[in-house]
Amino acid sequence: MTEELLILSLSAVSIAFFHTLLGPDHYLPFVMMAKAKKWSILKTVGITFLCGAGHVASSLILGGAGIALGLAATALDIVESARGEIAAWALIAFGMAYFIWGLKKALKNRPHSHWHNHGNGATHRHEHVHKTDHSHLHEESGEKSMTPWILFVIFILGPCELLIPLLMYPAATNSLFEVIWVSSIFCVVTIATMLLVVTTLLLGINKLRFGRFEKFSHSIAGATICVSGMAIYFLGL
């Protein structure tokens, strides 16, 4: 391995790791949705891997097309920046919509009391909710089929802005091997970091008990995702 390729490789590892770690959108949506929807660790890891693969693949395709067409890095940066804004607003919109839905669900399903009169003159009061556990399970099954794909589409839109500059140097030297090598390292480290952080946080959050706030888990998840999108758009994380 040449000195230049070693430096590129180390740069790809460090940039991919810290870029993923400092970007809350890379892991918080999966952790919060898994908590709210009670996904298993295996399912959460699978969805995270799928979204991570789509995330890096979209930037690889764009970078490869740019290299093939001889586009400058600045032109690709403009496209990636536009994609980043779209992805951020998509996260904000999805999080806000999910927050509102979760809040309505929690308030609609809160316990309330009814008084009943019996023929013998006795009265009693009982407390109940309108949605039974049976209907809740059926309702959740429909939601679960859509949420992973919504996240997948959002992550395809999300760019890996720092991947493009990494590919420019080996592309300038016409080394296809180095382009493939550097991009592979970046993709593997990005996805591995996503899986590591998601699994670690999920193992921790699953030990928490929200008590009476458990019914607000969906709205909490939506709010967290919305804030993640805002952090990306306004703070550039």
LUMDO-334814 format. One record per residue: x, y, z of N, C-alpha, C in turn; residue in one letter. Coordinates in pm, whole numbers, padded with zeros to 5 digits, always signed. Layout:
XYZXYZXYZA
...
END
This chain:
+00084-00119+00000+00000+00000+00000+00088+00124+00000M
+00060+00216-00090+00139+00339-00099+00105+00432+00017T
+00193+00528+00039+00170+00624+00147+00043+00705+00122E
+00020+00743-00005-00098+00821-00038-00226+00743-00010E
-00224+00614-00048-00344+00532-00027-00367+00507+00122L
-00259+00493+00199-00273+00475+00343-00337+00598+00407L
-00293+00715+00367-00350+00839+00420-00497+00851+00382I
-00529+00816+00256-00668+00820+00211-00754+00722+00290L
-00699+00604+00316-00772+00501+00389-00802+00546+00532S
-00700+00599+00600-00719+00648+00736-00817+00766+00740L
-00808+00850+00638-00901+00963+00629-01044+00914+00611S
-01062+00812+00527-01195+00757+00503-01254+00698+00631A
-01170+00628+00708-01216+00568+00833-01259+00676+00933V
-01172+00773+00956-01200+00876+01057-01318+00964+01016S
-01322+01004+00888-01430+01091+00842-01564+01018+00849I
-01568+00893+00804-01692+00817+00808-01741+00797+00951A
-01649+00766+01042-01687+00740+01180-01743+00865+01247F
-01669+00975+01240-01712+01096+01310-01831+01163+01241F
-01837+01154+01108-01952+01209+01036-02080+01138+01080H
-02074+01007+01096-02190+00929+01139-02222+00955+01285T
-02121+00958+01368-02140+00977+01512-02199+01114+01544L
-02155+01216+01471-02201+01352+01499-02332+01386+01429L
-02382+01296+01344-02508+01318+01275-02621+01240+01341G
-02704+01304+01422-02810+01231+01494-02910+01163+01402P
-02919+01210+01278-03012+01147+01184-02968+01006+01146D
-02842+00972+01172-02791+00839+01136-02837+00730+01233H
-02887+00769+01350-02923+00665+01447-03048+00695+01531Y
-03075+00820+01565-03189+00849+01650-03324+00805+01593L
-03349+00824+01462-03478+00777+01410-03501+00629+01433P
-03397+00548+01417-03412+00403+01435-03433+00366+01581F
-03359+00432+01668-03370+00403+01811-03509+00440+01864V
-03556+00559+01829-03683+00606+01881-03801+00528+01821M
-03794+00497+01692-03903+00419+01631-03904+00277+01687M
-03787+00221+01710-03779+00086+01767-03839+00085+01907A
-03814+00188+01985-03870+00195+02121-04021+00211+02116K
-04068+00301+02028-04212+00329+02021-04290+00209+01967A
-04234+00144+01865-04305+00033+01801-04264-00104+01855K
-04173-00102+01953-04130-00226+02017-04068-00325+01916K
-03985-00270+01827-03912-00357+01734-03809-00438+01812W
-03782-00557+01764-03675-00637+01822-03540-00580+01780S
-03435-00619+01851-03300-00576+01815-03267-00619+01673I
-03303-00744+01639-03272-00797+01506-03342-00717+01398L
-03469-00685+01418-03542-00608+01318-03485-00467+01305K
-03452-00407+01418-03396-00271+01415-03263-00269+01342T
-03178-00368+01368-03049-00378+01299-03070-00396+01149V
-03167-00479+01111-03194-00501+00970-03240-00374+00899G
-03330-00299+00962-03380-00175+00903-03268-00071+00896I
-03187-00064+01001-03075+00030+01002-02976-00003+00891T
-02945-00130+00874-02852-00171+00768-02908-00136+00631F
-03036-00163+00609-03099-00133+00480-03093+00016+00449L
-03128+00097+00548-03126+00243+00527-02984+00295+00512C
-02890+00239+00589-02750+00281+00576-02694+00247+00439G
-02728+00128+00389-02680+00088+00257-02737+00180+00149A
-02865+00213+00160-02924+00307+00063-02864+00445+00072G
-02831+00485+00195-02771+00616+00221-02637+00632+00149H
-02549+00534+00165-02416+00545+00104-02420+00512-00045V
-02510+00422-00084-02517+00382-00225-02560+00500-00313A
-02652+00582-00265-02698+00695-00345-02586+00794-00372S
-02501+00817-00270-02388+00908-00289-02280+00844-00376S
-02264+00713-00365-02168+00644-00452-02208+00654-00598L
-02336+00635-00623-02385+00644-00761-02366+00784-00815I
-02399+00884-00734-02382+01022-00777-02235+01054-00800L
-02149+01011-00705-02005+01037-00721-01948+00967-00841G
-01990+00841-00864-01943+00767-00981-01985+00831-01110G
-02110+00878-01114-02160+00944-01234-02083+01075-01258A
-02055+01146-01148-01981+01272-01162-01840+01249-01214G
-01775+01144-01163-01640+01112-01209-01641+01072-01356I
-01739+00991-01393-01748+00945-01532-01774+01060-01629A
-01851+01157-01583-01884+01271-01669-01782+01384-01658L
-01685+01367-01568-01581+01468-01552-01628+01593-01482G
-01729+01580-01396-01780+01697-01325-01686+01736-01212L
-01678+01864-01184-01593+01913-01076-01658+01884-00941A
-01576+01882-00838-01625+01854-00703-01727+01958-00658A
-01708+02083-00702-01801+02189-00661-01941+02164-00716T
-01948+02112-00840-02079+02082-00899-02149+01971-00823A
-02073+01869-00784-02131+01759-00707-02171+01804-00567L
-02093+01896-00510-02125+01948-00378-02258+02022-00378D
-02286+02092-00487-02413+02165-00498-02530+02067-00498I
-02513+01959-00574-02619+01857-00580-02637+01791-00444V
-02526+01756-00378-02533+01692-00247-02594+01785-00143E
-02565+01914-00151-02621+02011-00058-02773+02019-00074S
-02817+02019-00200-02961+02023-00227-03030+01897-00175A
-02964+01782-00194-03019+01657-00142-03026+01659+00011R
-02925+01720+00072-02922+01728+00217-03039+01809+00271G
-03072+01919+00205-03184+02002+00248-03316+01926+00234E
-03330+01854+00123-03452+01776+00100-03467+01669+00208I
-03357+01599+00238-03361+01493+00339-03394+01550+00477A
-03336+01667+00509-03361+01729+00639-03509+01766+00654A
-03563+01827+00550-03705+01866+00556-03796+01743+00557W
-03753+01636+00490-03831+01512+00492-03836+01455+00634A
-03721+01458+00704-03717+01413+00843-03805+01501+00932L
-03797+01631+00912-03879+01724+00990-04027+01696+00969I
-04066+01681+00842-04207+01658+00810-04256+01524+00865A
-04174+01419+00848-04212+01288+00898-04222+01289+01050F
-04123+01350+01116-04125+01356+01261-04243+01435+01314G
-04274+01547+01250-04387+01628+01294-04519+01554+01276M
-04535+01490+01160-04658+01414+01133-04673+01300+01232A
-04563+01232+01262-04569+01120+01355-04595+01169+01498Y
-04539+01283+01531-04563+01342+01663-04711+01373+01682F
-04772+01436+01582-04914+01473+01591-05001+01347+01599I
-04968+01248+01515-05044+01122+01517-05031+01053+01654W
-04908+01048+01707-04886+00984+01836-04957+01056+01948G
-04960+01190+01942-05027+01268+02045-05177+01244+02043L
-05235+01242+01922-05379+01216+01908-05411+01075+01957K
-05325+00981+01926-05345+00842+01967-05343+00830+02119K
-05246+00898+02182-05233+00891+02328-05352+00955+02398A
-05396+01072+02349-05506+01143+02412-05639+01073+02389L
-05654+01014+02272-05778+00943+02240-05792+00816+02322K
-05680+00757+02356-05682+00629+02425-05668+00641+02576N
-05678+00763+02629-05663+00778+02773-05786+00724+02845R
-05766+00668+02963-05877+00608+03037-05979+00712+03080P
-06105+00674+03080-06210+00760+03132-06318+00674+03198H
-06405+00739+03277-06500+00665+03360-06643+00680+03309S
-06725+00578+03338-06868+00581+03311-06942+00531+03434H
-07057+00592+03463-07146+00546+03570-07254+00458+03511W
-07288+00349+03579-07393+00259+03533-07496+00241+03644H
-07625+00248+03606-07733+00225+03699-07789+00085+03677N
-07813+00012+03784-07869-00122+03778-08016-00118+03822H
-08087-00223+03787-08229-00227+03816-08261-00224+03964G
-08172-00272+04044-08197-00274+04189-08165-00143+04257N
-08133-00043+04176-08104+00088+04232-07958+00113+04259G
-07877+00009+04246-07733+00025+04271-07665+00092+04152A
-07563+00166+04180-07483+00229+04075-07337+00196+04096T
-07262+00193+03986-07117+00176+03997-07050+00245+03881H
-06924+00269+03898-06845+00337+03795-06730+00247+03754R
-06701+00241+03624-06584+00166+03578-06505+00250+03479H
-06377+00223+03473-06285+00297+03387-06240+00209+03273E
-06231+00266+03151-06189+00188+03036-06133+00280+02929H
-06077+00220+02825-06031+00292+02705-06107+00238+02587V
-06117+00318+02483-06193+00277+02366-06119+00177+02279H
-05987+00183+02282-05909+00093+02198-05858-00022+02282K
-05895-00141+02244-05849-00259+02316-05712-00299+02266T
-05648-00388+02342-05518-00437+02300-05526-00508+02167D
-05641-00575+02141-05656-00650+02015-05651-00555+01895H
-05730-00448+01902-05731-00355+01790-05597-00284+01778S
-05531-00261+01892-05400-00194+01889-05299-00278+01811H
-05298-00407+01831-05203-00493+01762-05226-00493+01612L
-05354-00497+01573-05383-00496+01430-05345-00362+01368H
-05369-00255+01440-05336-00123+01389-05186-00107+01373E
-05110-00156+01473-04965-00145+01469-04906-00223+01354E
-04965-00338+01321-04908-00420+01215-04911-00347+01082S
-05015-00265+01060-05020-00188+00937-04917-00079+00934G
-04893-00016+01052-04796+00092+01058-04654+00040+01036E
-04624-00075+01090-04489-00128+01082-04447-00154+00938K
-04541-00185+00852-04507-00215+00714-04466-00091+00637S
-04508+00028+00686-04480+00151+00613-04358+00226+00667M
-04341+00232+00797-04237+00314+00857-04097+00283+00806T
-04055+00155+00799-03919+00129+00749-03896+00182+00608P
-03998+00175+00524-03981+00221+00386-03978+00373+00378W
-04051+00439+00467-04044+00585+00473-03903+00628+00512I
-03848+00562+00613-03710+00591+00655-03611+00560+00543L
-03635+00452+00471-03545+00413+00362-03540+00520+00254F
-03657+00571+00215-03663+00676+00112-03591+00801+00161V
-03613+00838+00287-03548+00957+00341-03396+00940+00341I
-03348+00820+00375-03204+00797+00379-03143+00790+00240F
-03218+00748+00141-03167+00753+00004-03146+00898-00038I
-03237+00984+00005-03225+01127-00028-03108+01191+00047L
-03077+01137+00165-02970+01195+00246-02833+01171+00187G
-02752+01274+00171-02621+01260+00109-02510+01228+00208P
-02402+01170+00158-02275+01159+00232-02181+01263+00171C
-02197+01387+00214-02125+01496+00148-01974+01478+00148E
-01921+01417+00252-01775+01405+00266-01716+01293+00182L
-01801+01209+00124-01750+01101+00041-01696+01154-00092L
-01762+01254-00147-01723+01306-00279-01580+01358-00281I
-01540+01446-00187-01401+01494-00188-01299+01381-00173P
-01335+01276-00096-01244+01163-00079-01218+01091-00211L
-01319+01089-00297-01306+01018-00424-01234+01099-00531L
-01225+01230-00511-01170+01316-00615-01022+01292-00639M
-00946+01269-00531-00801+01250-00549-00769+01122-00625Y
-00820+01006-00582-00790+00886-00661-00847+00893-00803P
-00958+00964-00819-01016+00978-00953-00923+01062-01041A
-00861+01164-00980-00771+01251-01056-00647+01176-01102A
-00609+01073-01026-00491+00993-01066-00529+00873-01152T
-00659+00868-01188-00708+00760-01277-00685+00621-01218N
-00699+00610-01087-00680+00481-01022-00817+00426-00981S
-00871+00336-01061-01002+00278-01032-00997+00196-00903L
-00885+00127-00882-00871+00047-00760-00881+00134-00636F
-00813+00249-00636-00814+00336-00519-00952+00396-00497E
-01023+00427-00606-01160+00479-00593-01249+00376-00524V
-01241+00253-00571-01322+00144-00513-01281+00118-00369I
-01150+00118-00343-01098+00089-00209-01145+00194-00108W
-01126+00320-00141-01162+00428-00050-01313+00433-00028V
-01391+00419-00134-01536+00423-00119-01587+00304-00038S
-01524+00189-00055-01564+00070+00022-01539+00090+00171S
-01422+00144+00205-01389+00170+00345-01490+00267+00406I
-01518+00373+00333-01611+00475+00383-01749+00414+00407F
-01797+00334+00314-01930+00274+00326-01937+00175+00442C
-01837+00090+00453-01835-00011+00559-01831+00055+00697V
-01744+00154+00713-01732+00221+00843-01859+00299+00877V
-01920+00363+00778-02044+00437+00801-02155+00345+00851T
-02177+00235+00780-02283+00143+00817-02252+00075+00951I
-02126+00037+00971-02087-00029+01097-02107+00065+01216A
-02075+00193+01198-02093+00289+01307-02241+00309+01336T
-02323+00316+01231-02468+00327+01251-02521+00210+01332M
-02479+00089+01295-02526-00031+01364-02479-00034+01509L
-02354+00007+01532-02298+00007+01667-02372+00105+01757L
-02392+00227+01709-02457+00329+01790-02604+00294+01814V
-02674+00250+01710-02815+00215+01724-02832+00102+01825V
-02751-00003+01813-02762-00116+01905-02732-00075+02049T
-02627+00005+02067-02589+00048+02202-02698+00133+02266T
-02748+00231+02191-02853+00318+02245-02982+00242+02271L
-03014+00150+02182-03138+00075+02198-03133-00016+02321L
-03018-00078+02344-03003-00162+02462-03019-00079+02590L
-02972+00045+02583-02986+00133+02699-03127+00183+02719G
-03190+00228+02610-03324+00288+02622-03430+00183+02653I
-03405+00059+02614-03502-00048+02643-03510-00077+02792N
-03409-00036+02867-03409-00056+03012-03489+00052+03084K
-03520+00161+03011-03595+00269+03072-03744+00237+03071L
-03812+00278+03174-03956+00262+03182-04019+00400+03193R
-04105+00433+03099-04166+00566+03095-04286+00578+03188F
-04334+00464+03242-04447+00469+03333-04571+00524+03266G
-04631+00628+03328-04753+00686+03274-04730+00757+03142R
-04601+00785+03108-04571+00851+02981-04549+00751+02867F
-04564+00622+02897-04543+00519+02795-04635+00539+02675E
-04758+00585+02702-04854+00604+02593-04812+00716+02498K
-04717+00800+02544-04669+00909+02459-04541+00869+02383F
-04508+00741+02381-04383+00697+02318-04379+00731+02169S
-04493+00721+02102-04497+00754+01959-04473+00904+01936H
-04538+00987+02016-04520+01131+02000-04379+01174+02039S
-04321+01109+02139-04182+01137+02177-04088+01101+02063I
-04113+00986+02000-04032+00944+01886-04042+01045+01772A
-04164+01088+01742-04183+01186+01634-04113+01317+01662G
-04124+01365+01787-04059+01490+01824-03907+01479+01812A
-03851+01365+01853-03706+01344+01845-03659+01343+01700T
-03733+01277+01613-03697+01273+01471-03706+01412+01410I
-03810+01485+01447-03827+01622+01396-03710+01711+01439C
-03671+01702+01565-03558+01780+01615-03428+01739+01545V
-03413+01610+01515-03294+01564+01442-03286+01630+01305S
-03400+01634+01237-03403+01701+01106-03370+01848+01116G
-03420+01914+01220-03391+02056+01240-03243+02078+01268M
-03183+01988+01346-03040+01999+01378-02957+01989+01251A
-02998+01900+01161-02925+01883+01035-02938+02008+00948I
-03060+02059+00940-03085+02173+00850-03027+02302+00905Y
-03050+02330+01032-03011+02460+01088-02870+02461+01145F
-02823+02347+01193-02689+02342+01254-02587+02275+01163L
-02634+02214+01054-02541+02152+00960-02475+02027+01013G
-02540+01955+01105-02483+01832+01161-02489+01718+01061L
END
